[in-house]
Amino acid sequence: MENYVWPGNVRQLQHMMERLTILAPGGRIDEEAVREAIEAMQPHDRGGETLADTEAEQIRRVLSATGQQEPRRQDPGH
């Protein structure tokens, strides 16, 4: 955490800690979780990815982190 620039300053740190607290498996925040949270805050060039794609990926991450499964979607044609 000391090596990260924190362009958003205290507010960005607060958001990261909130994210870690919510997503921490078993309520434990370890070094790997912090590293992943910092990486998730880094801007990524996602090319043609849409907002819906980004939202769907974030939902999958949260479900995975909390041990839940993504609900199955029904085929709209049936």
MOPAC internal coordinates of N, CA, C and O (Angstrom, degrees):
PM7 1SCF
backbone

  N    0.0000 0     0.00 0     0.00 0    0    0    0
  C    1.4374 1     0.00 0     0.00 0    1    0    0
  C    1.5352 1   110.80 1     0.00 0    2    1    0
  O    1.2310 1   120.55 1   150.35 1    3    2    1
  N    1.3120 1   116.55 1   -29.65 1    3    2    1
  C    1.4544 1   119.74 1  -179.09 1    5    3    2
  C    1.5217 1   112.29 1   -66.88 1    6    5    3
  O    1.2310 1   120.18 1   151.83 1    7    6    5
  N    1.3210 1   117.26 1   -28.17 1    7    6    5
  C    1.4633 1   121.32 1  -176.95 1    9    7    6
  C    1.5235 1   113.11 1   -84.89 1   10    9    7
  O    1.2310 1   119.67 1   168.15 1   11   10    9
  N    1.3193 1   118.24 1   -11.85 1   11   10    9
  C    1.4560 1   121.35 1   179.96 1   13   11   10
  C    1.5318 1   109.14 1   -78.69 1   14   13   11
  O    1.2310 1   120.23 1   -39.21 1   15   14   13
  N    1.3186 1   117.17 1   140.79 1   15   14   13
  C    1.4705 1   122.42 1  -173.95 1   17   15   14
  C    1.5374 1   112.48 1   -73.00 1   18   17   15
  O    1.2310 1   118.93 1   151.00 1   19   18   17
  N    1.3200 1   119.65 1   -29.00 1   19   18   17
  C    1.4659 1   124.83 1  -177.87 1   21   19   18
  C    1.5302 1   112.34 1    55.87 1   22   21   19
  O    1.2310 1   120.63 1  -116.18 1   23   22   21
  N    1.3344 1   116.40 1    63.82 1   23   22   21
  C    1.4678 1   118.57 1  -179.67 1   25   23   22
  C    1.5283 1   112.83 1   -63.66 1   26   25   23
  O    1.2310 1   120.02 1   155.82 1   27   26   25
  N    1.3172 1   117.57 1   -24.18 1   27   26   25
  C    1.4631 1   120.54 1   179.12 1   29   27   26
  C    1.5161 1   112.38 1   -91.76 1   30   29   27
  O    1.2310 1   120.63 1  -178.28 1   31   30   29
  N    1.3304 1   116.41 1     1.72 1   31   30   29
  C    1.4528 1   123.70 1   175.96 1   33   31   30
  C    1.5245 1   112.10 1    60.23 1   34   33   31
  O    1.2310 1   119.60 1    40.78 1   35   34   33
  N    1.3160 1   118.37 1  -139.22 1   35   34   33
  C    1.4632 1   122.89 1  -172.74 1   37   35   34
  C    1.5291 1   111.46 1   -64.00 1   38   37   35
  O    1.2310 1   119.84 1   141.54 1   39   38   37
  N    1.2951 1   117.91 1   -38.46 1   39   38   37
  C    1.4582 1   120.55 1  -178.94 1   41   39   38
  C    1.5297 1   110.77 1   -62.59 1   42   41   39
  O    1.2310 1   120.20 1   138.16 1   43   42   41
  N    1.3129 1   117.23 1   -41.84 1   43   42   41
  C    1.4604 1   120.58 1   179.03 1   45   43   42
  C    1.5308 1   110.35 1   -65.27 1   46   45   43
  O    1.2310 1   119.88 1   139.08 1   47   46   45
  N    1.3130 1   117.83 1   -40.92 1   47   46   45
  C    1.4565 1   121.69 1   177.08 1   49   47   46
  C    1.5307 1   110.22 1   -62.88 1   50   49   47
  O    1.2310 1   120.39 1   137.82 1   51   50   49
  N    1.3150 1   116.86 1   -42.18 1   51   50   49
  C    1.4657 1   120.96 1   178.58 1   53   51   50
  C    1.5269 1   110.48 1   -61.43 1   54   53   51
  O    1.2310 1   119.94 1   135.67 1   55   54   53
  N    1.3220 1   117.71 1   -44.33 1   55   54   53
  C    1.4674 1   120.95 1   179.28 1   57   55   54
  C    1.5219 1   110.99 1   -63.45 1   58   57   55
  O    1.2310 1   120.35 1   140.46 1   59   58   57
  N    1.3219 1   116.94 1   -39.54 1   59   58   57
  C    1.4515 1   119.21 1   179.14 1   61   59   58
  C    1.5263 1   110.49 1   -64.77 1   62   61   59
  O    1.2310 1   120.12 1   137.64 1   63   62   61
  N    1.3205 1   117.38 1   -42.36 1   63   62   61
  C    1.4672 1   120.54 1  -179.92 1   65   63   62
  C    1.5315 1   110.82 1   -65.64 1   66   65   63
  O    1.2310 1   120.12 1   142.23 1   67   66   65
  N    1.3275 1   117.37 1   -37.77 1   67   66   65
  C    1.4586 1   120.22 1   176.00 1   69   67   66
  C    1.5299 1   110.35 1   -63.10 1   70   69   67
  O    1.2310 1   120.57 1   135.71 1   71   70   69
  N    1.3201 1   116.51 1   -44.29 1   71   70   69
  C    1.4603 1   121.57 1   179.02 1   73   71   70
  C    1.5258 1   110.30 1   -60.90 1   74   73   71
  O    1.2310 1   120.79 1   134.29 1   75   74   73
  N    1.3194 1   116.10 1   -45.71 1   75   74   73
  C    1.4609 1   120.20 1   179.58 1   77   75   74
  C    1.5262 1   111.03 1   -61.88 1   78   77   75
  O    1.2310 1   120.28 1   138.36 1   79   78   77
  N    1.3104 1   117.06 1   -41.64 1   79   78   77
  C    1.4594 1   121.25 1  -179.00 1   81   79   78
  C    1.5212 1   111.02 1   -63.61 1   82   81   79
  O    1.2310 1   120.30 1   138.74 1   83   82   81
  N    1.3128 1   117.03 1   -41.26 1   83   82   81
  C    1.4653 1   121.31 1  -179.29 1   85   83   82
  C    1.5227 1   111.15 1   -70.63 1   86   85   83
  O    1.2310 1   120.31 1   138.31 1   87   86   85
  N    1.3216 1   117.01 1   -41.69 1   87   86   85
  C    1.4576 1   120.38 1  -172.81 1   89   87   86
  C    1.5264 1   114.39 1   -93.05 1   90   89   87
  O    1.2310 1   119.70 1   174.99 1   91   90   89
  N    1.3249 1   118.18 1    -5.01 1   91   90   89
  C    1.4640 1   120.53 1  -175.92 1   93   91   90
  C    1.5284 1   110.93 1   -64.20 1   94   93   91
  O    1.2310 1   120.39 1   -61.19 1   95   94   93
  N    1.3318 1   116.86 1   118.81 1   95   94   93
  C    1.4614 1   119.09 1   178.11 1   97   95   94
  C    1.5274 1   109.72 1   -67.68 1   98   97   95
  O    1.2310 1   120.94 1   -53.70 1   99   98   97
  N    1.3239 1   115.80 1   126.30 1   99   98   97
  C    1.4510 1   120.10 1   179.86 1  101   99   98
  C    1.5182 1   113.73 1    68.32 1  102  101   99
  O    1.2310 1   120.09 1  -164.78 1  103  102  101
  N    1.3260 1   117.43 1    15.22 1  103  102  101
  C    1.4545 1   121.06 1   179.12 1  105  103  102
  C    1.5223 1   114.34 1    74.29 1  106  105  103
  O    1.2310 1   120.33 1  -167.36 1  107  106  105
  N    1.3237 1   116.98 1    12.64 1  107  106  105
  C    1.4660 1   120.11 1  -178.38 1  109  107  106
  C    1.5299 1   110.03 1  -108.70 1  110  109  107
  O    1.2310 1   120.82 1   -53.42 1  111  110  109
  N    1.3172 1   116.04 1   126.58 1  111  110  109
  C    1.4640 1   121.64 1   177.30 1  113  111  110
  C    1.5181 1   107.09 1  -104.20 1  114  113  111
  O    1.2310 1   120.99 1   -64.86 1  115  114  113
  N    1.3412 1   115.70 1   115.14 1  115  114  113
  C    1.4588 1   119.21 1  -179.74 1  117  115  114
  C    1.5267 1   110.56 1  -112.24 1  118  117  115
  O    1.2310 1   121.20 1    -0.45 1  119  118  117
  N    1.3143 1   115.30 1   179.55 1  119  118  117
  C    1.4669 1   120.96 1  -176.68 1  121  119  118
  C    1.5283 1   111.84 1   -60.06 1  122  121  119
  O    1.2310 1   120.13 1   140.26 1  123  122  121
  N    1.3246 1   117.36 1   -39.74 1  123  122  121
  C    1.4635 1   121.05 1  -179.90 1  125  123  122
  C    1.5263 1   110.90 1   -63.74 1  126  125  123
  O    1.2310 1   120.26 1   138.89 1  127  126  125
  N    1.3320 1   117.10 1   -41.11 1  127  126  125
  C    1.4669 1   120.72 1   179.26 1  129  127  126
  C    1.5143 1   110.76 1   -62.93 1  130  129  127
  O    1.2310 1   120.24 1   139.51 1  131  130  129
  N    1.3287 1   117.15 1   -40.49 1  131  130  129
  C    1.4655 1   120.72 1   178.64 1  133  131  130
  C    1.5194 1   110.27 1   -65.15 1  134  133  131
  O    1.2310 1   120.78 1   135.70 1  135  134  133
  N    1.3340 1   116.12 1   -44.30 1  135  134  133
  C    1.4628 1   120.62 1   179.44 1  137  135  134
  C    1.5327 1   110.68 1   -60.01 1  138  137  135
  O    1.2310 1   120.43 1   136.31 1  139  138  137
  N    1.3428 1   116.78 1   -43.69 1  139  138  137
  C    1.4664 1   120.59 1   179.46 1  141  139  138
  C    1.5277 1   111.38 1   -65.81 1  142  141  139
  O    1.2310 1   120.29 1   141.18 1  143  142  141
  N    1.3246 1   117.05 1   -38.82 1  143  142  141
  C    1.4628 1   120.33 1   179.28 1  145  143  142
  C    1.5249 1   111.10 1   -64.76 1  146  145  143
  O    1.2310 1   120.47 1   138.15 1  147  146  145
  N    1.3237 1   116.70 1   -41.85 1  147  146  145
  C    1.4692 1   120.05 1   178.10 1  149  147  146
  C    1.5210 1   110.27 1   -65.12 1  150  149  147
  O    1.2310 1   120.64 1   138.22 1  151  150  149
  N    1.3296 1   116.38 1   -41.78 1  151  150  149
  C    1.4678 1   119.94 1   178.24 1  153  151  150
  C    1.5253 1   110.87 1   -62.35 1  154  153  151
  O    1.2310 1   120.25 1   141.01 1  155  154  153
  N    1.3273 1   117.14 1   -38.99 1  155  154  153
  C    1.4671 1   121.04 1   179.96 1  157  155  154
  C    1.5287 1   111.74 1   -64.85 1  158  157  155
  O    1.2310 1   120.05 1   154.61 1  159  158  157
  N    1.3280 1   117.51 1   -25.39 1  159  158  157
  C    1.4638 1   121.02 1   179.88 1  161  159  158
  C    1.5181 1   112.59 1   -81.51 1  162  161  159
  O    1.2310 1   120.12 1   164.22 1  163  162  161
  N    1.3193 1   117.37 1   -15.78 1  163  162  161
  C    1.4559 1   121.36 1  -178.74 1  165  163  162
  C    1.5322 1   109.62 1   -70.26 1  166  165  163
  O    1.2310 1   119.79 1   -41.40 1  167  166  165
  N    1.3171 1   118.00 1   138.60 1  167  166  165
  C    1.4619 1   119.38 1   176.22 1  169  167  166
  C    1.5243 1   109.97 1   -65.67 1  170  169  167
  O    1.2310 1   120.84 1   -41.31 1  171  170  169
  N    1.3047 1   116.00 1   138.69 1  171  170  169
  C    1.4598 1   121.80 1   179.54 1  173  171  170
  C    1.5167 1   109.45 1  -122.77 1  174  173  171
  O    1.2310 1   120.70 1   -38.86 1  175  174  173
  N    1.3071 1   116.28 1   141.14 1  175  174  173
  C    1.4652 1   120.69 1   173.70 1  177  175  174
  C    1.5161 1   106.92 1   -84.13 1  178  177  175
  O    1.2310 1   120.41 1   -74.18 1  179  178  177
  N    1.2988 1   116.83 1   105.82 1  179  178  177
  C    1.4576 1   121.56 1  -175.03 1  181  179  178
  C    1.5237 1   112.73 1  -103.08 1  182  181  179
  O    1.2310 1   120.69 1  -167.45 1  183  182  181
  N    1.3203 1   116.28 1    12.55 1  183  182  181
  C    1.4595 1   119.78 1   175.77 1  185  183  182
  C    1.5152 1   113.20 1    55.42 1  186  185  183
  O    1.2310 1   120.65 1    60.75 1  187  186  185
  N    1.3272 1   116.36 1  -119.25 1  187  186  185
  C    1.4596 1   121.62 1  -175.83 1  189  187  186
  C    1.5089 1   114.37 1   -89.70 1  190  189  187
  O    1.2310 1   119.69 1  -165.42 1  191  190  189
  N    1.3219 1   118.20 1    14.58 1  191  190  189
  C    1.4554 1   120.38 1  -178.57 1  193  191  190
  C    1.5267 1   110.51 1   -66.96 1  194  193  191
  O    1.2310 1   120.92 1   -44.08 1  195  194  193
  N    1.3122 1   115.84 1   135.92 1  195  194  193
  C    1.4635 1   120.79 1  -179.17 1  197  195  194
  C    1.5274 1   110.03 1   -93.09 1  198  197  195
  O    1.2310 1   120.77 1   -10.59 1  199  198  197
  N    1.3185 1   116.14 1   169.41 1  199  198  197
  C    1.4567 1   121.15 1   175.68 1  201  199  198
  C    1.5318 1   110.25 1   -60.19 1  202  201  199
  O    1.2310 1   120.43 1   140.70 1  203  202  201
  N    1.3283 1   116.79 1   -39.30 1  203  202  201
  C    1.4667 1   120.53 1   178.66 1  205  203  202
  C    1.5299 1   110.90 1   -62.07 1  206  205  203
  O    1.2310 1   120.28 1   140.78 1  207  206  205
  N    1.3379 1   117.07 1   -39.22 1  207  206  205
  C    1.4702 1   120.57 1   177.16 1  209  207  206
  C    1.5243 1   110.44 1   -63.01 1  210  209  207
  O    1.2310 1   120.64 1   135.84 1  211  210  209
  N    1.3348 1   116.37 1   -44.16 1  211  210  209
  C    1.4608 1   121.61 1  -179.90 1  213  211  210
  C    1.5244 1   110.83 1   -63.60 1  214  213  211
  O    1.2310 1   120.53 1   136.77 1  215  214  213
  N    1.3282 1   116.59 1   -43.23 1  215  214  213
  C    1.4635 1   120.64 1   179.16 1  217  215  214
  C    1.5265 1   111.02 1   -64.15 1  218  217  215
  O    1.2310 1   120.25 1   137.08 1  219  218  217
  N    1.3250 1   117.12 1   -42.92 1  219  218  217
  C    1.4597 1   121.20 1   179.91 1  221  219  218
  C    1.5306 1   110.58 1   -62.62 1  222  221  219
  O    1.2310 1   120.18 1   139.12 1  223  222  221
  N    1.3178 1   117.26 1   -40.88 1  223  222  221
  C    1.4632 1   120.98 1   178.59 1  225  223  222
  C    1.5243 1   110.86 1   -64.84 1  226  225  223
  O    1.2310 1   120.27 1   138.25 1  227  226  225
  N    1.3194 1   117.09 1   -41.75 1  227  226  225
  C    1.4649 1   120.51 1   178.98 1  229  227  226
  C    1.5321 1   110.54 1   -64.73 1  230  229  227
  O    1.2310 1   119.96 1   139.94 1  231  230  229
  N    1.3080 1   117.68 1   -40.06 1  231  230  229
  C    1.4664 1   121.09 1   177.40 1  233  231  230
  C    1.5240 1   110.17 1   -62.18 1  234  233  231
  O    1.2310 1   120.09 1   137.28 1  235  234  233
  N    1.3303 1   117.43 1   -42.72 1  235  234  233
  C    1.4686 1   120.56 1   177.85 1  237  235  234
  C    1.5292 1   111.11 1   -61.80 1  238  237  235
  O    1.2310 1   120.39 1   139.74 1  239  238  237
  N    1.3355 1   116.87 1   -40.26 1  239  238  237
  C    1.4685 1   119.99 1   179.09 1  241  239  238
  C    1.5200 1   111.54 1   -63.69 1  242  241  239
  O    1.2310 1   120.64 1   135.78 1  243  242  241
  N    1.3272 1   116.38 1   -44.22 1  243  242  241
  C    1.4620 1   120.21 1  -179.74 1  245  243  242
  C    1.5219 1   110.45 1   -64.76 1  246  245  243
  O    1.2310 1   120.44 1   135.08 1  247  246  245
  N    1.3235 1   116.77 1   -44.92 1  247  246  245
  C    1.4563 1   120.07 1   179.10 1  249  247  246
  C    1.5182 1   110.91 1   -61.31 1  250  249  247
  O    1.2310 1   120.50 1   138.52 1  251  250  249
  N    1.3109 1   116.65 1   -41.48 1  251  250  249
  C    1.4543 1   120.90 1   178.93 1  253  251  250
  C    1.5264 1   110.90 1   -64.83 1  254  253  251
  O    1.2310 1   120.66 1   135.72 1  255  254  253
  N    1.3197 1   116.34 1   -44.28 1  255  254  253
  C    1.4632 1   120.79 1  -178.29 1  257  255  254
  C    1.5210 1   112.42 1   -66.39 1  258  257  255
  O    1.2310 1   120.48 1   151.78 1  259  258  257
  N    1.3223 1   116.69 1   -28.22 1  259  258  257
  C    1.4635 1   120.26 1  -178.50 1  261  259  258
  C    1.5213 1   112.18 1   -98.45 1  262  261  259
  O    1.2310 1   120.18 1  -177.46 1  263  262  261
  N    1.3306 1   117.26 1     2.54 1  263  262  261
  C    1.4607 1   120.74 1   176.65 1  265  263  262
  C    1.5149 1   113.85 1    78.03 1  266  265  263
  O    1.2310 1   120.12 1  -162.25 1  267  266  265
  N    1.2991 1   117.37 1    17.75 1  267  266  265
  C    1.4626 1   120.98 1   179.90 1  269  267  266
  C    1.5201 1   109.24 1  -101.87 1  270  269  267
  O    1.2310 1   121.03 1   -16.70 1  271  270  269
  N    1.3219 1   115.63 1   163.30 1  271  270  269
  C    1.4558 1   120.78 1   179.25 1  273  271  270
  C    1.5181 1   109.88 1  -109.74 1  274  273  271
  O    1.2310 1   121.61 1   -29.20 1  275  274  273
  N    1.3127 1   114.52 1   150.80 1  275  274  273
  C    1.4640 1   120.61 1   177.28 1  277  275  274
  C    1.5208 1   108.55 1   -69.31 1  278  277  275
  O    1.2310 1   120.15 1   -48.00 1  279  278  277
  N    1.3426 1   117.31 1   132.00 1  279  278  277
  C    1.4593 1   118.98 1   179.30 1  281  279  278
  C    1.5166 1   111.56 1   -63.23 1  282  281  279
  O    1.2310 1   120.65 1   -34.81 1  283  282  281
  N    1.3003 1   116.37 1   145.19 1  283  282  281
  C    1.4615 1   120.78 1   178.46 1  285  283  282
  C    1.5245 1   108.28 1   -76.02 1  286  285  283
  O    1.2310 1   121.37 1   -40.88 1  287  286  285
  N    1.3120 1   114.98 1   139.12 1  287  286  285
  C    1.4601 1   120.67 1   179.63 1  289  287  286
  C    1.5192 1   109.61 1   -94.91 1  290  289  287
  O    1.2310 1   121.42 1   -38.77 1  291  290  289
  N    1.2996 1   114.88 1   141.23 1  291  290  289
  C    1.4560 1   119.60 1   175.74 1  293  291  290
  C    1.5084 1   109.52 1   -84.78 1  294  293  291
  O    1.2310 1   121.16 1   -34.34 1  295  294  293
  N    1.3156 1   115.38 1   145.66 1  295  294  293
  C    1.4481 1   121.36 1   177.17 1  297  295  294
  C    1.5332 1   108.22 1   -69.19 1  298  297  295
  O    1.2310 1   119.19 1   -60.36 1  299  298  297
  N    1.3408 1   119.15 1   119.64 1  299  298  297
  C    1.4737 1   121.12 1  -176.73 1  301  299  298
  C    1.5265 1   112.05 1   -62.51 1  302  301  299
  O    1.2310 1   119.37 1   162.70 1  303  302  301
  N    1.3115 1   118.81 1   -17.30 1  303  302  301
  C    1.4604 1   120.97 1  -179.10 1  305  303  302
  C    1.5098 1   112.71 1   -83.89 1  306  305  303
  O    1.2310 1   119.85 1   176.10 1  307  306  305
  N    1.3229 1   117.90 1    -3.90 1  307  306  305
  C    1.4747 1   120.06 1  -177.56 1  309  307  306
  C    1.4937 1   112.35 1  -122.41 1  310  309  307
  O    1.2310 1   120.10 1   180.00 1  311  310  309

